[in-house]
Amino acid sequence: MEETKTADLNADRLKDVSGGVLEEYGKRYIDMLIQNMKAVEGSDPGDLIRKIEQMPPTFFDREIGPEATMEEVSAYVYENWNKF
């Protein structure tokens, strides 16, 4: 429960910092990206935001499908971080 609340707060903060651009991607992807940032060495919120702002809104849907599970999205981001 506490972890979900923290993810919600972090997602809201990232949306604020990015000027709302991240809202296009949906909370599901934002939460997943926040969790994966901890696993990617050398990543930081500013870098994540800049990379996402450059991505088309349909990036994840096109790359792994709109019905992808959180685990599939998470694995994709972790394995392909340098492509962002």
N, CA, C and O atoms as a MOPAC input file, in Angstrom:
PM7 MOZYME 1SCF
protein

 N      0.82600 1    -1.19500 1     0.00000 1
 C      0.00000 1     0.00000 1     0.00000 1
 C      0.86400 1     1.24900 1     0.00000 1
 O      0.63600 1     2.16800 1    -0.78700 1
 N      1.85700 1     1.28300 1     0.88400 1
 C      2.74100 1     2.45000 1     0.96900 1
 C      3.52100 1     2.65200 1    -0.32400 1
 O      3.72800 1     3.78500 1    -0.75800 1
 N      3.96100 1     1.53800 1    -0.94800 1
 C      4.70900 1     1.63000 1    -2.19900 1
 C      3.84800 1     2.23500 1    -3.30700 1
 O      4.33200 1     3.04000 1    -4.10300 1
 N      2.57600 1     1.84800 1    -3.35800 1
 C      1.65700 1     2.40000 1    -4.36100 1
 C      1.46900 1     3.88900 1    -4.14400 1
 O      1.46800 1     4.66600 1    -5.09900 1
 N      1.31000 1     4.29100 1    -2.88800 1
 C      1.13200 1     5.70900 1    -2.57700 1
 C      2.37300 1     6.49400 1    -3.00700 1
 O      2.25600 1     7.58800 1    -3.55900 1
 N      3.55200 1     5.94200 1    -2.75600 1
 C      4.79500 1     6.59700 1    -3.15800 1
 C      4.87700 1     6.70900 1    -4.67900 1
 O      5.26900 1     7.75400 1    -5.19900 1
 N      4.51500 1     5.65300 1    -5.39500 1
 C      4.53200 1     5.68700 1    -6.86000 1
 C      3.56800 1     6.74400 1    -7.37600 1
 O      3.87200 1     7.44700 1    -8.34000 1
 N      2.39300 1     6.86100 1    -6.73100 1
 C      1.42300 1     7.88100 1    -7.13300 1
 C      2.01000 1     9.27400 1    -6.96800 1
 O      1.88700 1    10.11500 1    -7.85900 1
 N      2.64500 1     9.51700 1    -5.83300 1
 C      3.24100 1    10.83200 1    -5.57600 1
 C      4.36400 1    11.12300 1    -6.55700 1
 O      4.47200 1    12.24100 1    -7.06200 1
 N      5.19900 1    10.13300 1    -6.83200 1
 C      6.30200 1    10.32300 1    -7.78000 1
 C      5.78000 1    10.58400 1    -9.18700 1
 O      6.31800 1    11.43300 1    -9.89800 1
 N      4.74900 1     9.87200 1    -9.59100 1
 C      4.16600 1    10.07700 1   -10.91800 1
 C      3.60400 1    11.48700 1   -11.02800 1
 O      3.77600 1    12.15000 1   -12.05100 1
 N      2.93500 1    11.94600 1    -9.97900 1
 C      2.39700 1    13.30500 1    -9.99200 1
 C      3.51800 1    14.32100 1   -10.07300 1
 O      3.40100 1    15.31100 1   -10.79500 1
 N      4.60400 1    14.09600 1    -9.34500 1
 C      5.73100 1    15.02400 1    -9.35800 1
 C      6.37300 1    15.06500 1   -10.73900 1
 O      6.70900 1    16.14300 1   -11.22900 1
 N      6.54600 1    13.91300 1   -11.36800 1
 C      7.13200 1    13.88800 1   -12.70000 1
 C      6.23300 1    14.59100 1   -13.70700 1
 O      6.72500 1    15.27000 1   -14.60800 1
 N      4.93100 1    14.43600 1   -13.56300 1
 C      4.00000 1    15.12200 1   -14.46200 1
 C      4.14800 1    16.63100 1   -14.29600 1
 O      4.17200 1    17.37100 1   -15.27900 1
 N      4.24600 1    17.07900 1   -13.05200 1
 C      4.39700 1    18.51400 1   -12.78800 1
 C      5.68400 1    19.04200 1   -13.39600 1
 O      5.68600 1    20.08300 1   -14.05200 1
 N      6.77000 1    18.33200 1   -13.18100 1
 C      8.08000 1    18.76300 1   -13.67200 1
 C      8.11700 1    18.79300 1   -15.19600 1
 O      8.77100 1    19.65400 1   -15.78500 1
 N      7.42100 1    17.86200 1   -15.83300 1
 C      7.47000 1    17.76100 1   -17.29600 1
 C      6.43100 1    18.63900 1   -17.98700 1
 O      6.31600 1    18.61300 1   -19.21200 1
 N      5.68800 1    19.40200 1   -17.22700 1
 C      4.67000 1    20.24900 1   -17.84300 1
 C      3.48300 1    19.47000 1   -18.36800 1
 O      2.78100 1    19.94200 1   -19.26300 1
 N      3.24500 1    18.28600 1   -17.83000 1
 C      2.08800 1    17.49100 1   -18.22100 1
 C      2.32400 1    16.57400 1   -19.40300 1
 O      1.43900 1    15.79600 1   -19.75800 1
 N      3.49100 1    16.64400 1   -20.02100 1
 C      3.75100 1    15.82500 1   -21.20200 1
 C      3.58400 1    14.33600 1   -20.89800 1
 O      3.09300 1    13.57900 1   -21.73500 1
 N      3.98700 1    13.92800 1   -19.71500 1
 C      3.93400 1    12.50800 1   -19.38900 1
 C      2.51600 1    11.96900 1   -19.29600 1
 O      2.32200 1    10.75500 1   -19.36900 1
 N      1.53700 1    12.81800 1   -19.14000 1
 C      0.15900 1    12.34200 1   -19.03100 1
 C     -0.25900 1    11.55800 1   -20.26900 1
 O     -1.10800 1    10.67100 1   -20.17800 1
 N      0.31500 1    11.86800 1   -21.40400 1
 C     -0.01200 1    11.15500 1   -22.64100 1
 C      0.27100 1     9.66600 1   -22.53100 1
 O     -0.38800 1     8.85800 1   -23.18500 1
 N      1.23600 1     9.30200 1   -21.71800 1
 C      1.67200 1     7.90900 1   -21.64600 1
 C      0.84800 1     7.07100 1   -20.68600 1
 O      0.94000 1     5.84400 1   -20.67900 1
 N      0.04600 1     7.74100 1   -19.88100 1
 C     -0.76900 1     7.00000 1   -18.92700 1
 C     -0.00800 1     6.67200 1   -17.65800 1
 O      1.19800 1     6.42600 1   -17.67900 1
 N     -0.72300 1     6.67400 1   -16.57700 1
 C     -0.12300 1     6.45000 1   -15.26900 1
 C      0.56300 1     5.08900 1   -15.18100 1
 O      1.55900 1     4.94000 1   -14.47300 1
 N      0.04200 1     4.11400 1   -15.88700 1
 C      0.59900 1     2.76300 1   -15.85500 1
 C      2.07100 1     2.77300 1   -16.28600 1
 O      2.91100 1     2.15200 1   -15.63500 1
 N      2.38200 1     3.46800 1   -17.36800 1
 C      3.75300 1     3.51500 1   -17.84500 1
 C      4.63100 1     4.37100 1   -16.94200 1
 O      5.78800 1     4.03100 1   -16.69800 1
 N      4.09300 1     5.47000 1   -16.45100 1
 C      4.86600 1     6.35200 1   -15.57700 1
 C      5.27900 1     5.61300 1   -14.31700 1
 O      6.44100 1     5.67400 1   -13.91400 1
 N      4.33700 1     4.91400 1   -13.69000 1
 C      4.65500 1     4.16000 1   -12.48100 1
 C      5.74900 1     3.13200 1   -12.74900 1
 O      6.68000 1     2.97500 1   -11.95900 1
 N      5.62000 1     2.43400 1   -13.88000 1
 C      6.60000 1     1.41200 1   -14.23200 1
 C      7.97500 1     2.03500 1   -14.45100 1
 O      8.98400 1     1.49300 1   -13.99900 1
 N      8.01800 1     3.17000 1   -15.14100 1
 C      9.30100 1     3.81800 1   -15.40600 1
 C      9.96300 1     4.29400 1   -14.12500 1
 O     11.17800 1     4.17300 1   -13.96900 1
 N      9.17600 1     4.83100 1   -13.21000 1
 C      9.72300 1     5.27800 1   -11.93100 1
 C     10.35700 1     4.10400 1   -11.20500 1
 O     11.45900 1     4.23100 1   -10.67100 1
 N      9.68100 1     2.96800 1   -11.17600 1
 C     10.21400 1     1.79600 1   -10.49100 1
 C     11.49800 1     1.30900 1   -11.15800 1
 O     12.42800 1     0.88000 1   -10.47600 1
 N     11.54900 1     1.37500 1   -12.47300 1
 C     12.73000 1     0.89300 1   -13.18000 1
 C     13.92500 1     1.83100 1   -13.06400 1
 O     15.06500 1     1.39300 1   -13.21400 1
 N     13.68800 1     3.09100 1   -12.80500 1
 C     14.79900 1     4.03100 1   -12.67200 1
 C     15.75700 1     3.57600 1   -11.58000 1
 O     16.96900 1     3.76900 1   -11.67700 1
 N     15.19100 1     2.96500 1   -10.53600 1
 C     16.01800 1     2.49700 1    -9.42600 1
 C     16.93700 1     1.36100 1    -9.85900 1
 O     17.99400 1     1.15300 1    -9.26400 1
 N     16.53400 1     0.62700 1   -10.89300 1
 C     17.30700 1    -0.53100 1   -11.35500 1
 C     18.31500 1    -0.17900 1   -12.43900 1
 O     19.18300 1    -0.99100 1   -12.75800 1
 N     18.21400 1     1.01300 1   -13.00800 1
 C     19.09500 1     1.39200 1   -14.10200 1
 C     20.20100 1     2.29200 1   -13.57500 1
 O     19.95700 1     3.42800 1   -13.16900 1
 N     21.38200 1     1.78300 1   -13.58800 1
 C     22.52500 1     2.52700 1   -13.06400 1
 C     22.74800 1     3.81700 1   -13.84700 1
 O     22.75400 1     3.82400 1   -15.07800 1
 N     22.92700 1     4.88800 1   -13.11800 1
 C     23.22000 1     6.16500 1   -13.74100 1
 C     22.00600 1     6.92800 1   -14.23000 1
 O     22.15700 1     7.98300 1   -14.84700 1
 N     20.80100 1     6.42700 1   -13.97300 1
 C     19.60600 1     7.14200 1   -14.43300 1
 C     19.19900 1     8.19200 1   -13.40400 1
 O     19.50900 1     8.06700 1   -12.21900 1
 N     18.50500 1     9.22400 1   -13.86800 1
 C     17.99100 1    10.24200 1   -12.96900 1
 C     16.66100 1    10.75500 1   -13.50600 1
 O     16.39600 1    10.62500 1   -14.70100 1
 N     15.81700 1    11.33600 1   -12.65300 1
 C     14.48700 1    11.77800 1   -13.10900 1
 C     14.54400 1    12.76600 1   -14.27400 1
 O     13.73500 1    12.66600 1   -15.19600 1
 N     15.47400 1    13.70900 1   -14.25500 1
 C     15.56600 1    14.68400 1   -15.33900 1
 C     15.85900 1    14.02000 1   -16.67300 1
 O     15.27400 1    14.38100 1   -17.69400 1
 N     16.76200 1    13.05200 1   -16.66400 1
 C     17.11300 1    12.32800 1   -17.88600 1
 C     15.91200 1    11.53100 1   -18.38700 1
 O     15.63200 1    11.50400 1   -19.58600 1
 N     15.20600 1    10.88500 1   -17.46100 1
 C     14.02600 1    10.11500 1   -17.83500 1
 C     12.98400 1    11.01400 1   -18.49200 1
 O     12.42400 1    10.66700 1   -19.53200 1
 N     12.72900 1    12.15600 1   -17.89000 1
 C     11.72800 1    13.08000 1   -18.42400 1
 C     12.12400 1    13.55500 1   -19.81800 1
 O     11.29200 1    13.56900 1   -20.72400 1
 N     13.37400 1    13.94000 1   -19.99800 1
 C     13.81700 1    14.40000 1   -21.32400 1
 C     13.64900 1    13.31900 1   -22.37500 1
 O     13.22300 1    13.59800 1   -23.49500 1
 N     13.98100 1    12.09400 1   -22.02200 1
 C     13.85600 1    11.00200 1   -22.97900 1
 C     12.39700 1    10.72400 1   -23.32600 1
 O     12.06500 1    10.50300 1   -24.49100 1
 N     11.53500 1    10.73600 1   -22.33000 1
 C     10.12100 1    10.46700 1   -22.58600 1
 C      9.50200 1    11.58500 1   -23.40900 1
 O      8.66600 1    11.32000 1   -24.27300 1
 N      9.88900 1    12.81800 1   -23.16100 1
 C      9.33300 1    13.94100 1   -23.91300 1
 C      9.65000 1    13.82300 1   -25.40500 1
 O      8.91400 1    14.35100 1   -26.23900 1
 N     10.72600 1    13.14200 1   -25.74100 1
 C     11.11600 1    12.98000 1   -27.13800 1
 C     10.44100 1    11.78100 1   -27.80400 1
 O     10.52600 1    11.61200 1   -29.02000 1
 N      9.78000 1    10.95900 1   -27.01200 1
 C      9.14700 1     9.76200 1   -27.54800 1
 C      7.72500 1    10.07000 1   -28.00000 1
 O      7.04000 1    10.88100 1   -27.37600 1
 N      7.27100 1     9.42800 1   -29.08500 1
 C      5.87500 1     9.62000 1   -29.49900 1
 C      4.94600 1     8.97600 1   -28.46600 1
 O      5.33800 1     8.01000 1   -27.81100 1
 N      3.73000 1     9.49100 1   -28.31000 1
 C      2.80000 1     8.95400 1   -27.31400 1
 C      2.49900 1     7.47100 1   -27.47200 1
 O      2.15400 1     6.80200 1   -26.49700 1
 N      2.62600 1     6.95600 1   -28.67400 1
 C      2.29900 1     5.54600 1   -28.91300 1
 C      3.51800 1     4.62600 1   -28.83800 1
 O      3.43700 1     3.46400 1   -29.23600 1
 N      4.64000 1     5.12900 1   -28.33700 1
 C      5.87500 1     4.35600 1   -28.33200 1
 C      5.71000 1     2.96200 1   -27.72300 1
 O      6.00600 1     1.96100 1   -28.37700 1
 N      5.24100 1     2.89400 1   -26.48100 1
 C      5.14100 1     1.59100 1   -25.82300 1
 C      4.09000 1     0.70400 1   -26.48400 1
 O      4.28800 1    -0.50300 1   -26.62200 1
 N      2.97500 1     1.30500 1   -26.89200 1
 C      1.94500 1     0.51600 1   -27.55800 1
 C      2.49400 1    -0.11200 1   -28.83900 1
 O      2.20100 1    -1.26700 1   -29.14800 1
 N      3.28600 1     0.65300 1   -29.57400 1
 C      3.85300 1     0.16100 1   -30.83300 1
 C      4.94200 1    -0.88700 1   -30.57700 1
 O      5.02000 1    -1.89700 1   -31.27600 1
 N      5.77800 1    -0.63400 1   -29.56900 1
 C      6.90700 1    -1.52700 1   -29.31600 1
 C      6.51600 1    -2.85800 1   -28.68200 1
 O      7.03600 1    -3.90700 1   -29.06300 1
 N      5.60800 1    -2.81800 1   -27.72500 1
 C      5.27600 1    -4.06600 1   -27.02300 1
 C      3.78500 1    -4.35100 1   -26.93800 1
 O      3.38200 1    -5.36800 1   -26.37300 1
 N      2.96700 1    -3.47500 1   -27.48800 1
 C      1.52300 1    -3.71600 1   -27.53400 1
 C      0.76100 1    -3.05100 1   -26.40700 1
 O      1.24300 1    -2.97900 1   -25.27700 1
 N     -0.44600 1    -2.55900 1   -26.72200 1
 C     -1.25000 1    -1.84500 1   -25.73700 1
 C     -1.74300 1    -2.71700 1   -24.58900 1
 O     -2.14400 1    -2.19900 1   -23.54600 1
 N     -1.71800 1    -4.01500 1   -24.77000 1
 C     -2.19800 1    -4.92300 1   -23.72600 1
 C     -1.05100 1    -5.51900 1   -22.91200 1
 O     -1.25500 1    -6.48000 1   -22.17000 1
 N      0.14300 1    -4.96400 1   -23.04200 1
 C      1.30100 1    -5.49900 1   -22.33100 1
 C      1.09500 1    -5.43100 1   -20.82700 1
 O      0.48800 1    -4.49400 1   -20.31000 1
 N      1.60300 1    -6.42600 1   -20.14300 1
 C      1.52300 1    -6.42800 1   -18.68600 1
 C      2.59900 1    -5.51100 1   -18.13200 1
 O      3.53600 1    -5.13700 1   -18.83800 1
 N      2.45800 1    -5.15200 1   -16.86700 1
 C      3.46300 1    -4.32100 1   -16.21900 1
 C      4.82800 1    -5.00700 1   -16.26800 1
 O      5.85100 1    -4.34800 1   -16.45000 1
 N      4.84000 1    -6.32100 1   -16.10700 1
 C      6.10200 1    -7.05900 1   -16.14000 1
 C      6.76400 1    -6.96600 1   -17.50600 1
 O      7.98300 1    -6.82100 1   -17.60100 1
 N      5.96100 1    -7.05100 1   -18.56700 1
 C      6.50300 1    -6.95800 1   -19.92400 1
 C      7.04600 1    -5.56300 1   -20.21300 1
 O      8.11100 1    -5.41500 1   -20.81200 1
 N      6.30900 1    -4.54300 1   -19.78400 1
 C      6.76900 1    -3.17200 1   -19.98800 1
 C      8.04200 1    -2.93900 1   -19.18900 1
 O      8.99900 1    -2.34700 1   -19.68700 1
 N      8.04600 1    -3.40500 1   -17.95200 1
 C      9.19400 1    -3.24100 1   -17.08000 1
 C     10.43900 1    -3.90000 1   -17.67600 1
 O     11.51600 1    -3.30400 1   -17.69800 1
 N     10.28300 1    -5.11900 1   -18.15100 1
 C     11.41000 1    -5.83900 1   -18.74600 1
 C     11.90900 1    -5.11900 1   -19.99700 1
 O     13.11600 1    -5.03500 1   -20.22500 1
 N     10.99100 1    -4.60400 1   -20.80100 1
 C     11.38300 1    -3.89200 1   -22.02300 1
 C     12.24100 1    -2.67100 1   -21.68400 1
 O     13.29600 1    -2.45400 1   -22.28000 1
 N     11.77200 1    -1.88100 1   -20.72300 1
 C     12.51700 1    -0.67400 1   -20.35100 1
 C     13.88500 1    -1.03300 1   -19.79600 1
 O     14.88500 1    -0.41100 1   -20.15800 1
 N     13.93900 1    -2.02300 1   -18.92900 1
 C     15.21500 1    -2.40900 1   -18.32800 1
 C     16.20100 1    -2.88900 1   -19.39500 1
 O     17.37600 1    -2.52200 1   -19.36300 1
 N     15.73200 1    -3.70100 1   -20.33100 1
 C     16.60200 1    -4.27700 1   -21.35300 1
 C     16.96400 1    -3.28900 1   -22.46200 1
 O     17.97500 1    -3.46600 1   -23.14100 1
 N     16.14900 1    -2.25500 1   -22.64900 1
 C     16.34800 1    -1.34200 1   -23.77000 1
 C     16.58100 1     0.10300 1   -23.35200 1
 O     16.35400 1     1.02300 1   -24.13700 1
 N     17.02900 1     0.30400 1   -22.13300 1
 C     17.17900 1     1.67500 1   -21.61100 1
 C     18.00000 1     2.55700 1   -22.54600 1
 O     17.66900 1     3.72800 1   -22.73400 1
 N     19.04100 1     2.02700 1   -23.12300 1
 C     19.91100 1     2.84000 1   -23.98900 1
 C     19.24700 1     3.25700 1   -25.29200 1
 O     19.75100 1     4.15100 1   -25.97200 1
 N     18.12900 1     2.63700 1   -25.66100 1
 C     17.40000 1     3.01600 1   -26.87500 1
 C     16.53800 1     4.25400 1   -26.65800 1
 O     16.11000 1     4.88900 1   -27.62100 1
 N     16.28300 1     4.59600 1   -25.40900 1
 C     15.40600 1     5.73000 1   -25.11300 1
 C     16.09500 1     7.03600 1   -25.42900 1
 O     15.51000 1     8.10400 1   -25.24400 1

